[in-house]
Amino acid sequence: MRIIEVENIRKVKRAVPMIEGKIKVKISFPSGKIGISGNELNEYLAEQIVRAVDFGFVVDDAALLAKENFILEFVDIKEHTYRKNLKDVRARLIGTGGKAKKTIENLTGAVLVIKNNRVGVIVDNEHLDSTIQAIESLVAGAKHSNVFSYLEKRGVEIRNSDDGDLGLRERKKKE
């Protein structure tokens, strides 16, 4: 049984029926904490979903973590900038009307949540490195256009290397 401390237990309590239905675990609430019991892998998955919901992800987005290749990652903004005005740094990540955040999500298939001085990312493992690199670059002060072009190039590379060789070309035989 795993015991987890959470900040907002109400959000997690609302998500419990979905978590218990999707992943075969039993969730209890001993003394203001959350207890998860089940087999080891399911406990780990439920713990990740609970952490995501507690951080501020919507329950449906947090449920992506039940899939095999999705990962929850956190980026601390303070570690990647020397600026004192962190409000401006968070504004760079969000963009005007949320445009920068939406663009990163569309190019990588990630789900981003910005809370205080941390960025939560749920993304598949193929796009994890490029998504984290994009967030760190924006925090460090890179131009939005440069970051988005980097993500577009990385997306094309991942799609091309996804299947590898399809076997459509004949290989030249060495004699």
URDA-V504074 format. One record per backbone hydrogen bond with DSSP energy under -0.5 kcal/mol. CO is the residue of the C=O (numbers start at 0). NH is the residue of the N-H. E is the energy in kcal/mol with one decimal. If there is no record, write none. Layout:
CO:NH:E
CO:NH:E
This chain:
1:35:-2.9
3:33:-2.6
6:8:-0.7
7:11:-1.2
8:12:-2.4
9:13:-1.9
10:14:-1.1
11:15:-0.9
14:18:-2.3
15:19:-3.0
16:20:-1.9
17:21:-2.6
18:22:-2.7
22:24:-2.2
25:36:-2.4
27:34:-2.9
28:30:-0.6
29:32:-1.8
33:3:-2.9
34:27:-2.8
35:1:-2.6
36:25:-2.8
38:42:-2.5
39:43:-2.1
40:44:-2.4
41:45:-2.6
42:46:-2.4
43:47:-2.2
44:48:-2.2
45:49:-2.6
46:50:-2.5
47:51:-2.2
48:52:-2.6
49:53:-2.6
50:54:-2.0
51:55:-1.5
51:56:-2.4
57:61:-2.5
58:62:-1.7
60:63:-1.2
61:64:-1.6
62:65:-1.7
63:66:-1.7
66:69:-1.0
68:124:-2.3
70:72:-0.5
70:122:-1.9
72:120:-3.1
74:76:-0.6
74:118:-2.5
75:78:-0.8
76:79:-1.7
77:80:-0.7
83:85:-1.5
84:87:-0.6
84:88:-1.1
85:89:-2.5
86:90:-2.0
87:91:-1.9
88:92:-1.6
89:93:-2.1
90:94:-3.1
93:99:-0.7
93:100:-1.7
94:97:-1.6
95:98:-1.2
97:101:-2.3
98:102:-2.2
99:103:-2.3
100:104:-2.3
101:105:-2.6
102:106:-2.5
103:107:-1.8
104:108:-2.1
110:121:-2.2
112:114:-0.6
112:119:-3.4
114:117:-2.3
116:76:-2.6
116:77:-0.6
117:114:-2.6
118:74:-2.6
119:112:-2.1
120:72:-2.6
120:122:-0.5
121:110:-2.1
122:70:-2.8
123:126:-0.9
123:127:-0.6
126:130:-2.2
127:131:-2.6
128:132:-2.4
129:133:-2.1
130:134:-2.2
131:135:-2.6
132:136:-2.3
133:137:-2.3
134:138:-2.3
135:139:-2.1
136:140:-0.9
136:141:-2.8
137:140:-0.6
142:146:-2.0
143:147:-2.6
144:148:-2.3
145:149:-2.0
146:150:-2.2
147:151:-2.3
148:152:-2.4
149:153:-2.6
150:154:-2.3
151:155:-1.8
152:156:-2.3
153:157:-2.6
154:158:-2.1
155:159:-2.4
156:160:-2.5
157:161:-0.9
158:162:-0.6
163:165:-0.5
